[in-house]
Structures are given as C-alpha cells and as structure tokens.
C-alpha cells in the first residue's frame, strides 16, 4: 500500500540553518549550501505564516549578528497505515 494522497494546501516546516563550507570555492561563484541545524518549531505552517516567520527570524538574527538563518521547506504529512475508504480492516489485539 504505497501511494500518495495530496490533501489541502502545501505545508512548510521551518528549519534553522547555518552556512556550510564551500568546498569548491575556487571553482564556483555560488554561495555554499545551507546546513540544517534543527527545526525552529514543532509542526508545520501554511505559506503565509511560514514566510512571515522566516522574515522575522532572519531580520532579528541579522540585527544581533547571528550567523544562523531560517528557511521554509515544503513537506508532506503522511499517515502511513491510514486506511482507504472501503478497505477491510483487521483489529490489532491490545489497542
């Protein structure tokens, strides 16, 4: 039962990041990639709230000279094992 169902608007999870090492600095003008440190909040947010959170966090971090930044990444919330309508169910003992 490996299928994906998209329900509702896209959700975002906010991560705190730091700038990574630029291993190919001499070969590339691209900035080094961000390195994920930890989730900023538990759960997910809709796009508007995520954008406001990231903007406010990054503004405060820059004002205080911090080298961390927040990024919003789209995520899918999955309910592995959730039944489909019409699916026959088998009870699990002890639950």
C-alpha contacts under 8 A as a table, 3 or more apart, distances in Angstrom:
res1	aa1	res2	aa2	distance
9	X	46	X	7.32
10	X	46	X	6.68
10	X	47	X	7.29
10	X	74	X	6.65
10	X	75	X	7.35
10	X	76	X	7.64
11	X	44	X	5.85
11	X	45	X	5.42
11	X	46	X	5.02
11	X	47	X	6.73
11	X	74	X	5.76
11	X	75	X	5.82
11	X	76	X	6.98
12	X	44	X	5.26
12	X	45	X	5.10
12	X	46	X	6.11
12	X	47	X	6.56
12	X	50	X	6.59
12	X	72	X	5.77
12	X	73	X	5.21
12	X	74	X	4.35
12	X	75	X	5.56
13	X	39	X	7.32
13	X	41	X	7.70
13	X	43	X	6.74
13	X	44	X	4.75
13	X	45	X	6.36
13	X	50	X	7.71
13	X	72	X	5.66
13	X	73	X	5.46
13	X	74	X	6.48
13	X	75	X	6.53
14	X	39	X	5.88
14	X	40	X	5.45
14	X	41	X	6.61
14	X	44	X	7.45
14	X	50	X	7.01
14	X	54	X	7.49
14	X	70	X	6.50
14	X	71	X	5.67
14	X	72	X	4.55
14	X	73	X	6.42
15	X	36	X	6.48
15	X	37	X	7.13
15	X	38	X	5.76
15	X	39	X	4.32
15	X	40	X	5.20
15	X	41	X	7.93
15	X	70	X	5.54
15	X	71	X	5.45
15	X	72	X	6.44
15	X	73	X	7.60
16	X	36	X	6.19
16	X	37	X	5.58
16	X	38	X	5.49
16	X	39	X	6.01
16	X	40	X	5.76
16	X	68	X	6.54
16	X	69	X	5.68
16	X	70	X	4.53
16	X	71	X	6.59
17	X	34	X	5.90
17	X	35	X	5.28
17	X	36	X	4.55
17	X	37	X	5.22
17	X	38	X	7.36
17	X	68	X	5.48
17	X	69	X	5.25
17	X	70	X	5.95
17	X	71	X	7.20
18	X	34	X	5.58
18	X	35	X	5.36
18	X	36	X	6.82
18	X	37	X	7.08
18	X	67	X	6.38
18	X	68	X	4.70
18	X	69	X	6.24
19	X	32	X	6.42
19	X	33	X	6.23
19	X	34	X	4.57
19	X	35	X	6.03
19	X	67	X	7.63
19	X	68	X	7.43
20	X	32	X	5.54
20	X	33	X	5.49
20	X	34	X	5.32
20	X	35	X	5.52
21	X	32	X	5.89
21	X	33	X	7.56
22	X	25	X	5.25
22	X	31	X	7.04
22	X	32	X	4.53
22	X	33	X	7.45
23	X	32	X	7.83
24	X	27	X	5.24
24	X	28	X	5.96
25	X	28	X	5.35
25	X	29	X	6.85
25	X	30	X	7.93
26	X	29	X	7.83
39	X	42	X	6.99
40	X	70	X	7.65
41	X	44	X	7.76
45	X	49	X	6.15
45	X	50	X	5.63
46	X	49	X	5.69
46	X	50	X	6.09
47	X	50	X	5.08
47	X	51	X	6.06
48	X	51	X	5.22
48	X	52	X	6.35
49	X	52	X	5.18
49	X	53	X	6.11
50	X	53	X	5.07
50	X	54	X	6.13
50	X	72	X	6.33
51	X	54	X	5.24
51	X	55	X	6.13
51	X	72	X	7.36
52	X	55	X	5.19
52	X	56	X	6.10
53	X	56	X	5.28
53	X	57	X	6.00
54	X	57	X	5.18
54	X	58	X	5.97
54	X	70	X	5.40
54	X	71	X	6.16
54	X	72	X	6.92
55	X	58	X	5.33
55	X	59	X	6.03
56	X	59	X	5.16
56	X	60	X	6.17
57	X	60	X	5.25
57	X	61	X	6.06
57	X	69	X	7.29
57	X	70	X	6.48
58	X	61	X	4.99
58	X	62	X	6.06
58	X	68	X	7.94
58	X	69	X	5.47
58	X	70	X	6.16
59	X	62	X	5.26
59	X	63	X	6.19
60	X	63	X	5.10
60	X	64	X	6.29
61	X	64	X	5.28
61	X	65	X	6.16
61	X	66	X	4.93
61	X	67	X	7.17
61	X	68	X	6.80
61	X	69	X	6.96
62	X	65	X	5.04
62	X	66	X	5.86
62	X	67	X	7.50
63	X	66	X	7.74
79	X	82	X	5.48
83	X	87	X	6.21
83	X	89	X	7.74
84	X	87	X	5.44
92	X	95	X	6.07
